[in-house]
Amino acid sequence: MLLFSPDMQLLERVEHLMVVVAQTLTGDISVRDALVQHTPEKYEVEREIGECSRTGAALLERLALPVIVIDGCVFQPYLTGKFRVKIN
């Protein structure tokens, strides 16, 4: 059994939904059947993608915050208000 990371599992689920869309386009399954069987999964995938997107945006915003170096100490006031680390 192969174990996938959560992001790989999400991509696999998106790919599965794309296969279902392709099957409806070729007439292998009806649109109604596809909607009945796969709408809950579609909503769950949409929710997870939104969550991943928000997490990524938050990380990018945090990377853009300033780091202040004074007398060999790094101040990151956005973390705790007084956080500092001594640099040798």
PDB file of N, CA, C and O in Angstrom:
ATOM      1  N   MET A   1       0.838  -1.178   0.000  1.00  0.00           N
ATOM      2  CA  MET A   1       0.000   0.000   0.000  1.00  0.00           C
ATOM      3  C   MET A   1       0.890   1.249   0.000  1.00  0.00           C
ATOM      4  O   MET A   1       1.792   1.378   0.827  1.00  0.00           O
ATOM      5  N   LEU A   2       0.626   2.155  -0.927  1.00  0.00           N
ATOM      6  CA  LEU A   2       1.365   3.407  -1.004  1.00  0.00           C
ATOM      7  C   LEU A   2       0.708   4.446  -0.114  1.00  0.00           C
ATOM      8  O   LEU A   2      -0.515   4.586  -0.112  1.00  0.00           O
ATOM      9  N   LEU A   3       1.515   5.170   0.638  1.00  0.00           N
ATOM     10  CA  LEU A   3       0.999   6.255   1.458  1.00  0.00           C
ATOM     11  C   LEU A   3       1.335   7.569   0.787  1.00  0.00           C
ATOM     12  O   LEU A   3       2.477   7.800   0.389  1.00  0.00           O
ATOM     13  N   PHE A   4       0.351   8.420   0.664  1.00  0.00           N
ATOM     14  CA  PHE A   4       0.544   9.714   0.027  1.00  0.00           C
ATOM     15  C   PHE A   4       0.424  10.818   1.059  1.00  0.00           C
ATOM     16  O   PHE A   4      -0.289  10.685   2.054  1.00  0.00           O
ATOM     17  N   SER A   5       1.127  11.902   0.809  1.00  0.00           N
ATOM     18  CA  SER A   5       0.970  13.070   1.662  1.00  0.00           C
ATOM     19  C   SER A   5      -0.402  13.685   1.388  1.00  0.00           C
ATOM     20  O   SER A   5      -1.002  13.417   0.346  1.00  0.00           O
ATOM     21  N   PRO A   6      -0.899  14.501   2.306  1.00  0.00           N
ATOM     22  CA  PRO A   6      -2.228  15.088   2.108  1.00  0.00           C
ATOM     23  C   PRO A   6      -2.355  15.880   0.806  1.00  0.00           C
ATOM     24  O   PRO A   6      -3.406  15.846   0.166  1.00  0.00           O
ATOM     25  N   ASP A   7      -1.300  16.592   0.406  1.00  0.00           N
ATOM     26  CA  ASP A   7      -1.389  17.352  -0.841  1.00  0.00           C
ATOM     27  C   ASP A   7      -1.462  16.424  -2.052  1.00  0.00           C
ATOM     28  O   ASP A   7      -2.163  16.722  -3.019  1.00  0.00           O
ATOM     29  N   MET A   8      -0.745  15.305  -2.004  1.00  0.00           N
ATOM     30  CA  MET A   8      -0.828  14.340  -3.104  1.00  0.00           C
ATOM     31  C   MET A   8      -2.203  13.687  -3.149  1.00  0.00           C
ATOM     32  O   MET A   8      -2.742  13.435  -4.227  1.00  0.00           O
ATOM     33  N   GLN A   9      -2.768  13.412  -1.973  1.00  0.00           N
ATOM     34  CA  GLN A   9      -4.110  12.838  -1.925  1.00  0.00           C
ATOM     35  C   GLN A   9      -5.128  13.810  -2.512  1.00  0.00           C
ATOM     36  O   GLN A   9      -6.049  13.398  -3.217  1.00  0.00           O
ATOM     37  N   LEU A  10      -4.963  15.087  -2.224  1.00  0.00           N
ATOM     38  CA  LEU A  10      -5.873  16.092  -2.767  1.00  0.00           C
ATOM     39  C   LEU A  10      -5.767  16.147  -4.287  1.00  0.00           C
ATOM     40  O   LEU A  10      -6.779  16.218  -4.984  1.00  0.00           O
ATOM     41  N   LEU A  11      -4.549  16.115  -4.792  1.00  0.00           N
ATOM     42  CA  LEU A  11      -4.360  16.117  -6.252  1.00  0.00           C
ATOM     43  C   LEU A  11      -4.953  14.869  -6.895  1.00  0.00           C
ATOM     44  O   LEU A  11      -5.520  14.941  -7.985  1.00  0.00           O
ATOM     45  N   GLU A  12      -4.828  13.735  -6.228  1.00  0.00           N
ATOM     46  CA  GLU A  12      -5.426  12.495  -6.730  1.00  0.00           C
ATOM     47  C   GLU A  12      -6.948  12.621  -6.794  1.00  0.00           C
ATOM     48  O   GLU A  12      -7.575  12.159  -7.747  1.00  0.00           O
ATOM     49  N   ARG A  13      -7.532  13.242  -5.785  1.00  0.00           N
ATOM     50  CA  ARG A  13      -8.990  13.418  -5.764  1.00  0.00           C
ATOM     51  C   ARG A  13      -9.445  14.367  -6.868  1.00  0.00           C
ATOM     52  O   ARG A  13     -10.479  14.139  -7.496  1.00  0.00           O
ATOM     53  N   VAL A  14      -8.677  15.431  -7.106  1.00  0.00           N
ATOM     54  CA  VAL A  14      -8.996  16.351  -8.201  1.00  0.00           C
ATOM     55  C   VAL A  14      -8.911  15.614  -9.536  1.00  0.00           C
ATOM     56  O   VAL A  14      -9.779  15.765 -10.396  1.00  0.00           O
ATOM     57  N   GLU A  15      -7.864  14.822  -9.696  1.00  0.00           N
ATOM     58  CA  GLU A  15      -7.701  14.049 -10.933  1.00  0.00           C
ATOM     59  C   GLU A  15      -8.877  13.080 -11.124  1.00  0.00           C
ATOM     60  O   GLU A  15      -9.377  12.922 -12.238  1.00  0.00           O
ATOM     61  N   HIS A  16      -9.313  12.437 -10.043  1.00  0.00           N
ATOM     62  CA  HIS A  16     -10.453  11.527 -10.130  1.00  0.00           C
ATOM     63  C   HIS A  16     -11.700  12.270 -10.614  1.00  0.00           C
ATOM     64  O   HIS A  16     -12.439  11.765 -11.459  1.00  0.00           O
ATOM     65  N   LEU A  17     -11.930  13.467 -10.076  1.00  0.00           N
ATOM     66  CA  LEU A  17     -13.085  14.254 -10.514  1.00  0.00           C
ATOM     67  C   LEU A  17     -12.964  14.666 -11.977  1.00  0.00           C
ATOM     68  O   LEU A  17     -13.968  14.745 -12.685  1.00  0.00           O
ATOM     69  N   MET A  18     -11.749  14.926 -12.429  1.00  0.00           N
ATOM     70  CA  MET A  18     -11.537  15.266 -13.847  1.00  0.00           C
ATOM     71  C   MET A  18     -11.866  14.069 -14.745  1.00  0.00           C
ATOM     72  O   MET A  18     -12.395  14.241 -15.843  1.00  0.00           O
ATOM     73  N   VAL A  19     -11.557  12.881 -14.282  1.00  0.00           N
ATOM     74  CA  VAL A  19     -11.906  11.663 -15.034  1.00  0.00           C
ATOM     75  C   VAL A  19     -13.423  11.543 -15.152  1.00  0.00           C
ATOM     76  O   VAL A  19     -13.941  11.186 -16.210  1.00  0.00           O
ATOM     77  N   VAL A  20     -14.132  11.843 -14.065  1.00  0.00           N
ATOM     78  CA  VAL A  20     -15.597  11.792 -14.084  1.00  0.00           C
ATOM     79  C   VAL A  20     -16.145  12.800 -15.096  1.00  0.00           C
ATOM     80  O   VAL A  20     -17.071  12.489 -15.844  1.00  0.00           O
ATOM     81  N   VAL A  21     -15.579  13.997 -15.118  1.00  0.00           N
ATOM     82  CA  VAL A  21     -16.006  15.012 -16.089  1.00  0.00           C
ATOM     83  C   VAL A  21     -15.772  14.508 -17.501  1.00  0.00           C
ATOM     84  O   VAL A  21     -16.638  14.652 -18.364  1.00  0.00           O
ATOM     85  N   ALA A  22     -14.608  13.915 -17.746  1.00  0.00           N
ATOM     86  CA  ALA A  22     -14.306  13.372 -19.072  1.00  0.00           C
ATOM     87  C   ALA A  22     -15.296  12.273 -19.451  1.00  0.00           C
ATOM     88  O   ALA A  22     -15.712  12.186 -20.606  1.00  0.00           O
ATOM     89  N   GLN A  23     -15.671  11.445 -18.497  1.00  0.00           N
ATOM     90  CA  GLN A  23     -16.630  10.371 -18.769  1.00  0.00           C
ATOM     91  C   GLN A  23     -18.006  10.924 -19.134  1.00  0.00           C
ATOM     92  O   GLN A  23     -18.714  10.337 -19.951  1.00  0.00           O
ATOM     93  N   THR A  24     -18.383  12.042 -18.535  1.00  0.00           N
ATOM     94  CA  THR A  24     -19.669  12.645 -18.906  1.00  0.00           C
ATOM     95  C   THR A  24     -19.598  13.248 -20.301  1.00  0.00           C
ATOM     96  O   THR A  24     -20.576  13.212 -21.047  1.00  0.00           O
ATOM     97  N   LEU A  25     -18.446  13.800 -20.652  1.00  0.00           N
ATOM     98  CA  LEU A  25     -18.283  14.392 -21.986  1.00  0.00           C
ATOM     99  C   LEU A  25     -18.309  13.342 -23.085  1.00  0.00           C
ATOM    100  O   LEU A  25     -18.789  13.605 -24.188  1.00  0.00           O
ATOM    101  N   THR A  26     -17.795  12.153 -22.791  1.00  0.00           N
ATOM    102  CA  THR A  26     -17.790  11.083 -23.799  1.00  0.00           C
ATOM    103  C   THR A  26     -19.071  10.265 -23.774  1.00  0.00           C
ATOM    104  O   THR A  26     -19.274   9.402 -24.629  1.00  0.00           O
ATOM    105  N   GLY A  27     -19.940  10.530 -22.796  1.00  0.00           N
ATOM    106  CA  GLY A  27     -21.204   9.820 -22.721  1.00  0.00           C
ATOM    107  C   GLY A  27     -21.131   8.490 -21.991  1.00  0.00           C
ATOM    108  O   GLY A  27     -22.100   7.731 -22.000  1.00  0.00           O
ATOM    109  N   ASP A  28     -20.004   8.192 -21.360  1.00  0.00           N
ATOM    110  CA  ASP A  28     -19.864   6.939 -20.608  1.00  0.00           C
ATOM    111  C   ASP A  28     -20.802   6.902 -19.398  1.00  0.00           C
ATOM    112  O   ASP A  28     -21.330   5.848 -19.045  1.00  0.00           O
ATOM    113  N   ILE A  29     -21.002   8.056 -18.771  1.00  0.00           N
ATOM    114  CA  ILE A  29     -21.974   8.161 -17.680  1.00  0.00           C
ATOM    115  C   ILE A  29     -22.799   9.430 -17.899  1.00  0.00           C
ATOM    116  O   ILE A  29     -22.351  10.374 -18.551  1.00  0.00           O
ATOM    117  N   SER A  30     -23.988   9.434 -17.353  1.00  0.00           N
ATOM    118  CA  SER A  30     -24.847  10.613 -17.532  1.00  0.00           C
ATOM    119  C   SER A  30     -24.423  11.711 -16.560  1.00  0.00           C
ATOM    120  O   SER A  30     -23.825  11.450 -15.516  1.00  0.00           O
ATOM    121  N   VAL A  31     -24.748  12.933 -16.930  1.00  0.00           N
ATOM    122  CA  VAL A  31     -24.436  14.076 -16.066  1.00  0.00           C
ATOM    123  C   VAL A  31     -25.166  13.923 -14.738  1.00  0.00           C
ATOM    124  O   VAL A  31     -24.600  14.194 -13.679  1.00  0.00           O
ATOM    125  N   ARG A  32     -26.425  13.487 -14.794  1.00  0.00           N
ATOM    126  CA  ARG A  32     -27.210  13.317 -13.567  1.00  0.00           C
ATOM    127  C   ARG A  32     -26.532  12.310 -12.622  1.00  0.00           C
ATOM    128  O   ARG A  32     -26.402  12.570 -11.426  1.00  0.00           O
ATOM    129  N   ASP A  33     -26.102  11.163 -13.166  1.00  0.00           N
ATOM    130  CA  ASP A  33     -25.430  10.161 -12.331  1.00  0.00           C
ATOM    131  C   ASP A  33     -24.133  10.702 -11.744  1.00  0.00           C
ATOM    132  O   ASP A  33     -23.829  10.473 -10.573  1.00  0.00           O
ATOM    133  N   ALA A  34     -23.372  11.422 -12.563  1.00  0.00           N
ATOM    134  CA  ALA A  34     -22.114  11.995 -12.079  1.00  0.00           C
ATOM    135  C   ALA A  34     -22.372  12.978 -10.942  1.00  0.00           C
ATOM    136  O   ALA A  34     -21.657  12.980  -9.940  1.00  0.00           O
ATOM    137  N   LEU A  35     -23.404  13.820 -11.102  1.00  0.00           N
ATOM    138  CA  LEU A  35     -23.721  14.790 -10.058  1.00  0.00           C
ATOM    139  C   LEU A  35     -24.162  14.111  -8.770  1.00  0.00           C
ATOM    140  O   LEU A  35     -23.742  14.501  -7.680  1.00  0.00           O
ATOM    141  N   VAL A  36     -24.995  13.112  -8.895  1.00  0.00           N
ATOM    142  CA  VAL A  36     -25.491  12.410  -7.705  1.00  0.00           C
ATOM    143  C   VAL A  36     -24.343  11.720  -6.970  1.00  0.00           C
ATOM    144  O   VAL A  36     -24.260  11.781  -5.744  1.00  0.00           O
ATOM    145  N   GLN A  37     -23.475  11.076  -7.708  1.00  0.00           N
ATOM    146  CA  GLN A  37     -22.408  10.284  -7.090  1.00  0.00           C
ATOM    147  C   GLN A  37     -21.237  11.119  -6.588  1.00  0.00           C
ATOM    148  O   GLN A  37     -20.595  10.739  -5.609  1.00  0.00           O
ATOM    149  N   HIS A  38     -20.941  12.249  -7.232  1.00  0.00           N
ATOM    150  CA  HIS A  38     -19.677  12.938  -6.960  1.00  0.00           C
ATOM    151  C   HIS A  38     -19.799  14.357  -6.413  1.00  0.00           C
ATOM    152  O   HIS A  38     -18.780  14.980  -6.119  1.00  0.00           O
ATOM    153  N   THR A  39     -21.007  14.884  -6.269  1.00  0.00           N
ATOM    154  CA  THR A  39     -21.152  16.241  -5.735  1.00  0.00           C
ATOM    155  C   THR A  39     -20.610  16.375  -4.315  1.00  0.00           C
ATOM    156  O   THR A  39     -19.912  17.350  -4.038  1.00  0.00           O
ATOM    157  N   PRO A  40     -20.896  15.443  -3.397  1.00  0.00           N
ATOM    158  CA  PRO A  40     -20.313  15.591  -2.042  1.00  0.00           C
ATOM    159  C   PRO A  40     -18.775  15.639  -2.065  1.00  0.00           C
ATOM    160  O   PRO A  40     -18.163  16.436  -1.354  1.00  0.00           O
ATOM    161  N   GLU A  41     -18.166  14.786  -2.881  1.00  0.00           N
ATOM    162  CA  GLU A  41     -16.705  14.787  -2.981  1.00  0.00           C
ATOM    163  C   GLU A  41     -16.205  16.105  -3.568  1.00  0.00           C
ATOM    164  O   GLU A  41     -15.190  16.643  -3.124  1.00  0.00           O
ATOM    165  N   LYS A  42     -16.913  16.619  -4.559  1.00  0.00           N
ATOM    166  CA  LYS A  42     -16.539  17.890  -5.178  1.00  0.00           C
ATOM    167  C   LYS A  42     -16.524  19.003  -4.136  1.00  0.00           C
ATOM    168  O   LYS A  42     -15.585  19.797  -4.090  1.00  0.00           O
ATOM    169  N   TYR A  43     -17.564  19.065  -3.294  1.00  0.00           N
ATOM    170  CA  TYR A  43     -17.608  20.106  -2.269  1.00  0.00           C
ATOM    171  C   TYR A  43     -16.487  19.943  -1.250  1.00  0.00           C
ATOM    172  O   TYR A  43     -15.915  20.934  -0.797  1.00  0.00           O
ATOM    173  N   GLU A  44     -16.172  18.725  -0.892  1.00  0.00           N
ATOM    174  CA  GLU A  44     -15.088  18.473   0.059  1.00  0.00           C
ATOM    175  C   GLU A  44     -13.743  18.893  -0.542  1.00  0.00           C
ATOM    176  O   GLU A  44     -12.921  19.503   0.141  1.00  0.00           O
ATOM    177  N   VAL A  45     -13.523  18.569  -1.806  1.00  0.00           N
ATOM    178  CA  VAL A  45     -12.286  18.963  -2.482  1.00  0.00           C
ATOM    179  C   VAL A  45     -12.200  20.487  -2.573  1.00  0.00           C
ATOM    180  O   VAL A  45     -11.136  21.061  -2.336  1.00  0.00           O
ATOM    181  N   GLU A  46     -13.297  21.140  -2.911  1.00  0.00           N
ATOM    182  CA  GLU A  46     -13.311  22.610  -2.960  1.00  0.00           C
ATOM    183  C   GLU A  46     -12.950  23.201  -1.601  1.00  0.00           C
ATOM    184  O   GLU A  46     -12.190  24.166  -1.530  1.00  0.00           O
ATOM    185  N   ARG A  47     -13.486  22.634  -0.523  1.00  0.00           N
ATOM    186  CA  ARG A  47     -13.196  23.125   0.823  1.00  0.00           C
ATOM    187  C   ARG A  47     -11.712  22.971   1.148  1.00  0.00           C
ATOM    188  O   ARG A  47     -11.086  23.887   1.681  1.00  0.00           O
ATOM    189  N   GLU A  48     -11.157  21.803   0.821  1.00  0.00           N
ATOM    190  CA  GLU A  48      -9.734  21.551   1.103  1.00  0.00           C
ATOM    191  C   GLU A  48      -8.827  22.463   0.282  1.00  0.00           C
ATOM    192  O   GLU A  48      -7.808  22.939   0.781  1.00  0.00           O
ATOM    193  N   ILE A  49      -9.195  22.705  -0.972  1.00  0.00           N
ATOM    194  CA  ILE A  49      -8.398  23.604  -1.812  1.00  0.00           C
ATOM    195  C   ILE A  49      -8.428  25.015  -1.233  1.00  0.00           C
ATOM    196  O   ILE A  49      -7.399  25.688  -1.189  1.00  0.00           O
ATOM    197  N   GLY A  50      -9.599  25.466  -0.790  1.00  0.00           N
ATOM    198  CA  GLY A  50      -9.707  26.782  -0.165  1.00  0.00           C
ATOM    199  C   GLY A  50      -8.855  26.886   1.085  1.00  0.00           C
ATOM    200  O   GLY A  50      -8.201  27.902   1.318  1.00  0.00           O
ATOM    201  N   GLU A  51      -8.863  25.828   1.890  1.00  0.00           N
ATOM    202  CA  GLU A  51      -8.059  25.795   3.109  1.00  0.00           C
ATOM    203  C   GLU A  51      -6.566  25.868   2.781  1.00  0.00           C
ATOM    204  O   GLU A  51      -5.822  26.608   3.424  1.00  0.00           O
ATOM    205  N   CYS A  52      -6.139  25.111   1.794  1.00  0.00           N
ATOM    206  CA  CYS A  52      -4.726  25.132   1.370  1.00  0.00           C
ATOM    207  C   CYS A  52      -4.343  26.516   0.847  1.00  0.00           C
ATOM    208  O   CYS A  52      -3.252  27.014   1.122  1.00  0.00           O
ATOM    209  N   SER A  53      -5.244  27.121   0.100  1.00  0.00           N
ATOM    210  CA  SER A  53      -4.983  28.442  -0.453  1.00  0.00           C
ATOM    211  C   SER A  53      -4.835  29.485   0.651  1.00  0.00           C
ATOM    212  O   SER A  53      -3.935  30.323   0.600  1.00  0.00           O
ATOM    213  N   ARG A  54      -5.716  29.433   1.644  1.00  0.00           N
ATOM    214  CA  ARG A  54      -5.628  30.386   2.757  1.00  0.00           C
ATOM    215  C   ARG A  54      -4.339  30.178   3.559  1.00  0.00           C
ATOM    216  O   ARG A  54      -3.706  31.147   3.979  1.00  0.00           O
ATOM    217  N   THR A  55      -3.957  28.933   3.770  1.00  0.00           N
ATOM    218  CA  THR A  55      -2.724  28.642   4.497  1.00  0.00           C
ATOM    219  C   THR A  55      -1.514  29.174   3.736  1.00  0.00           C
ATOM    220  O   THR A  55      -0.623  29.789   4.323  1.00  0.00           O
ATOM    221  N   GLY A  56      -1.489  28.935   2.436  1.00  0.00           N
ATOM    222  CA  GLY A  56      -0.388  29.434   1.611  1.00  0.00           C
ATOM    223  C   GLY A  56      -0.305  30.949   1.622  1.00  0.00           C
ATOM    224  O   GLY A  56       0.784  31.515   1.716  1.00  0.00           O
ATOM    225  N   ALA A  57      -1.455  31.610   1.528  1.00  0.00           N
ATOM    226  CA  ALA A  57      -1.475  33.072   1.551  1.00  0.00           C
ATOM    227  C   ALA A  57      -0.962  33.594   2.896  1.00  0.00           C
ATOM    228  O   ALA A  57      -0.212  34.569   2.937  1.00  0.00           O
ATOM    229  N   ALA A  58      -1.363  32.951   3.986  1.00  0.00           N
ATOM    230  CA  ALA A  58      -0.898  33.374   5.316  1.00  0.00           C
ATOM    231  C   ALA A  58       0.613  33.207   5.443  1.00  0.00           C
ATOM    232  O   ALA A  58       1.284  34.061   6.023  1.00  0.00           O
ATOM    233  N   LEU A  59       1.150  32.118   4.907  1.00  0.00           N
ATOM    234  CA  LEU A  59       2.604  31.908   4.963  1.00  0.00           C
ATOM    235  C   LEU A  59       3.342  32.955   4.138  1.00  0.00           C
ATOM    236  O   LEU A  59       4.380  33.460   4.566  1.00  0.00           O
ATOM    237  N   LEU A  60       2.821  33.283   2.969  1.00  0.00           N
ATOM    238  CA  LEU A  60       3.456  34.308   2.134  1.00  0.00           C
ATOM    239  C   LEU A  60       3.416  35.674   2.814  1.00  0.00           C
ATOM    240  O   LEU A  60       4.385  36.429   2.745  1.00  0.00           O
ATOM    241  N   GLU A  61       2.304  35.994   3.469  1.00  0.00           N
ATOM    242  CA  GLU A  61       2.214  37.260   4.193  1.00  0.00           C
ATOM    243  C   GLU A  61       3.240  37.314   5.320  1.00  0.00           C
ATOM    244  O   GLU A  61       3.864  38.349   5.555  1.00  0.00           O
ATOM    245  N   ARG A  62       3.405  36.199   6.008  1.00  0.00           N
ATOM    246  CA  ARG A  62       4.367  36.161   7.116  1.00  0.00           C
ATOM    247  C   ARG A  62       5.806  36.316   6.606  1.00  0.00           C
ATOM    248  O   ARG A  62       6.630  36.961   7.254  1.00  0.00           O
ATOM    249  N   LEU A  63       6.102  35.726   5.450  1.00  0.00           N
ATOM    250  CA  LEU A  63       7.441  35.870   4.873  1.00  0.00           C
ATOM    251  C   LEU A  63       7.733  37.312   4.473  1.00  0.00           C
ATOM    252  O   LEU A  63       8.891  37.730   4.455  1.00  0.00           O
ATOM    253  N   ALA A  64       6.693  38.071   4.152  1.00  0.00           N
ATOM    254  CA  ALA A  64       6.872  39.454   3.729  1.00  0.00           C
ATOM    255  C   ALA A  64       7.079  40.413   4.894  1.00  0.00           C
ATOM    256  O   ALA A  64       7.451  41.566   4.676  1.00  0.00           O
ATOM    257  N   LEU A  65       6.847  39.965   6.125  1.00  0.00           N
ATOM    258  CA  LEU A  65       7.003  40.836   7.291  1.00  0.00           C
ATOM    259  C   LEU A  65       8.481  41.127   7.541  1.00  0.00           C
ATOM    260  O   LEU A  65       9.345  40.301   7.247  1.00  0.00           O
ATOM    261  N   PRO A  66       8.760  42.306   8.084  1.00  0.00           N
ATOM    262  CA  PRO A  66      10.163  42.707   8.262  1.00  0.00           C
ATOM    263  C   PRO A  66      10.873  41.967   9.395  1.00  0.00           C
ATOM    264  O   PRO A  66      10.268  41.543  10.381  1.00  0.00           O
ATOM    265  N   VAL A  67      12.157  41.837   9.207  1.00  0.00           N
ATOM    266  CA  VAL A  67      13.055  41.341  10.246  1.00  0.00           C
ATOM    267  C   VAL A  67      14.044  42.472  10.482  1.00  0.00           C
ATOM    268  O   VAL A  67      14.696  42.936   9.546  1.00  0.00           O
ATOM    269  N   ILE A  68      14.156  42.912  11.711  1.00  0.00           N
ATOM    270  CA  ILE A  68      15.014  44.050  12.051  1.00  0.00           C
ATOM    271  C   ILE A  68      16.241  43.543  12.786  1.00  0.00           C
ATOM    272  O   ILE A  68      16.121  42.797  13.758  1.00  0.00           O
ATOM    273  N   VAL A  69      17.422  43.942  12.330  1.00  0.00           N
ATOM    274  CA  VAL A  69      18.667  43.542  12.980  1.00  0.00           C
ATOM    275  C   VAL A  69      19.300  44.786  13.607  1.00  0.00           C
ATOM    276  O   VAL A  69      19.621  45.753  12.916  1.00  0.00           O
ATOM    277  N   ILE A  70      19.472  44.739  14.942  1.00  0.00           N
ATOM    278  CA  ILE A  70      20.106  45.840  15.670  1.00  0.00           C
ATOM    279  C   ILE A  70      21.142  45.236  16.604  1.00  0.00           C
ATOM    280  O   ILE A  70      20.814  44.393  17.439  1.00  0.00           O
ATOM    281  N   ASP A  71      22.391  45.664  16.466  1.00  0.00           N
ATOM    282  CA  ASP A  71      23.484  45.197  17.322  1.00  0.00           C
ATOM    283  C   ASP A  71      23.555  43.674  17.397  1.00  0.00           C
ATOM    284  O   ASP A  71      23.748  43.114  18.476  1.00  0.00           O
ATOM    285  N   GLY A  72      23.402  43.015  16.279  1.00  0.00           N
ATOM    286  CA  GLY A  72      23.541  41.565  16.242  1.00  0.00           C
ATOM    287  C   GLY A  72      22.339  40.781  16.733  1.00  0.00           C
ATOM    288  O   GLY A  72      22.401  39.554  16.810  1.00  0.00           O
ATOM    289  N   CYS A  73      21.253  41.449  17.067  1.00  0.00           N
ATOM    290  CA  CYS A  73      20.027  40.764  17.497  1.00  0.00           C
ATOM    291  C   CYS A  73      18.958  40.920  16.422  1.00  0.00           C
ATOM    292  O   CYS A  73      18.793  41.992  15.839  1.00  0.00           O
ATOM    293  N   VAL A  74      18.251  39.854  16.176  1.00  0.00           N
ATOM    294  CA  VAL A  74      17.154  39.884  15.204  1.00  0.00           C
ATOM    295  C   VAL A  74      15.859  40.110  15.957  1.00  0.00           C
ATOM    296  O   VAL A  74      15.497  39.323  16.831  1.00  0.00           O
ATOM    297  N   PHE A  75      15.162  41.182  15.619  1.00  0.00           N
ATOM    298  CA  PHE A  75      13.869  41.491  16.221  1.00  0.00           C
ATOM    299  C   PHE A  75      12.768  41.168  15.208  1.00  0.00           C
ATOM    300  O   PHE A  75      12.813  41.600  14.056  1.00  0.00           O
ATOM    301  N   GLN A  76      11.795  40.406  15.662  1.00  0.00           N
ATOM    302  CA  GLN A  76      10.636  40.097  14.835  1.00  0.00           C
ATOM    303  C   GLN A  76       9.395  40.495  15.638  1.00  0.00           C
ATOM    304  O   GLN A  76       8.728  39.637  16.216  1.00  0.00           O
ATOM    305  N   PRO A  77       9.089  41.779  15.674  1.00  0.00           N
ATOM    306  CA  PRO A  77       8.041  42.273  16.567  1.00  0.00           C
ATOM    307  C   PRO A  77       6.650  41.733  16.243  1.00  0.00           C
ATOM    308  O   PRO A  77       5.777  41.764  17.109  1.00  0.00           O
ATOM    309  N   TYR A  78       6.420  41.252  15.054  1.00  0.00           N
ATOM    310  CA  TYR A  78       5.110  40.733  14.683  1.00  0.00           C
ATOM    311  C   TYR A  78       4.802  39.402  15.363  1.00  0.00           C
ATOM    312  O   TYR A  78       3.641  38.996  15.409  1.00  0.00           O
ATOM    313  N   LEU A  79       5.824  38.707  15.897  1.00  0.00           N
ATOM    314  CA  LEU A  79       5.577  37.419  16.536  1.00  0.00           C
ATOM    315  C   LEU A  79       5.042  37.582  17.952  1.00  0.00           C
ATOM    316  O   LEU A  79       3.967  37.074  18.271  1.00  0.00           O
ATOM    317  N   THR A  80       5.787  38.289  18.809  1.00  0.00           N
ATOM    318  CA  THR A  80       5.373  38.421  20.212  1.00  0.00           C
ATOM    319  C   THR A  80       5.433  39.855  20.700  1.00  0.00           C
ATOM    320  O   THR A  80       5.043  40.148  21.830  1.00  0.00           O
ATOM    321  N   GLY A  81       5.909  40.729  19.873  1.00  0.00           N
ATOM    322  CA  GLY A  81       6.076  42.104  20.302  1.00  0.00           C
ATOM    323  C   GLY A  81       7.487  42.401  20.777  1.00  0.00           C
ATOM    324  O   GLY A  81       7.931  43.546  20.691  1.00  0.00           O
ATOM    325  N   LYS A  82       8.217  41.383  21.284  1.00  0.00           N
ATOM    326  CA  LYS A  82       9.568  41.610  21.814  1.00  0.00           C
ATOM    327  C   LYS A  82      10.530  40.479  21.453  1.00  0.00           C
ATOM    328  O   LYS A  82      11.615  40.396  22.028  1.00  0.00           O
ATOM    329  N   PHE A  83      10.165  39.623  20.531  1.00  0.00           N
ATOM    330  CA  PHE A  83      10.977  38.457  20.196  1.00  0.00           C
ATOM    331  C   PHE A  83      12.317  38.887  19.615  1.00  0.00           C
ATOM    332  O   PHE A  83      12.369  39.744  18.732  1.00  0.00           O
ATOM    333  N   ARG A  84      13.403  38.291  20.111  1.00  0.00           N
ATOM    334  CA  ARG A  84      14.720  38.577  19.543  1.00  0.00           C
ATOM    335  C   ARG A  84      15.621  37.373  19.693  1.00  0.00           C
ATOM    336  O   ARG A  84      15.465  36.564  20.608  1.00  0.00           O
ATOM    337  N   VAL A  85      16.568  37.270  18.777  1.00  0.00           N
ATOM    338  CA  VAL A  85      17.539  36.183  18.766  1.00  0.00           C
ATOM    339  C   VAL A  85      18.906  36.790  18.574  1.00  0.00           C
ATOM    340  O   VAL A  85      19.089  37.638  17.700  1.00  0.00           O
ATOM    341  N   LYS A  86      19.875  36.372  19.376  1.00  0.00           N
ATOM    342  CA  LYS A  86      21.246  36.874  19.265  1.00  0.00           C
ATOM    343  C   LYS A  86      21.959  36.201  18.103  1.00  0.00           C
ATOM    344  O   LYS A  86      21.957  34.974  17.993  1.00  0.00           O
ATOM    345  N   ILE A  87      22.566  37.000  17.237  1.00  0.00           N
ATOM    346  CA  ILE A  87      23.357  36.496  16.104  1.00  0.00           C
ATOM    347  C   ILE A  87      24.830  36.665  16.443  1.00  0.00           C
ATOM    348  O   ILE A  87      25.246  37.745  16.864  1.00  0.00           O
ATOM    349  N   ASN A  88      25.620  35.621  16.267  1.00  0.00           N
ATOM    350  CA  ASN A  88      27.070  35.705  16.552  1.00  0.00           C
ATOM    351  C   ASN A  88      27.817  36.224  15.375  1.00  0.00           C
ATOM    352  O   ASN A  88      29.039  36.361  15.431  1.00  0.00           O
TER     353      ASN A  88
END
